[in-house]
Amino acid sequence: MRLCCGRQKWTLQKRFNEFSDINDALKDKHARMPALPAKTYFPLKKSADIDDRAQQLNVYMKELVNRADMRSS
């Protein structure tokens, strides 16, 4: 996953649980968090499902990066 904010660019290679942990930590400090995609009970195996999850996480991270209060956390 690649994120951009102005001239800043980041590439993230994380598992879903790591995004979930970040989300939980940020929820303790910030109100009105963007929605994290739902967890699945079984590992995603189809490339279409993996791509869909990546797109959902990309939207989630863009929403975080676009908030000044999140960039300072």
Secondary structure, 3 states (H helix, E strand, C coil): CEEEECCEEEECCCCHHHHHHHHHHHHCCCCCCCCCCCCCCCCCCCHHHHHHHHHHHHHHHHHHHCCHHHHCC
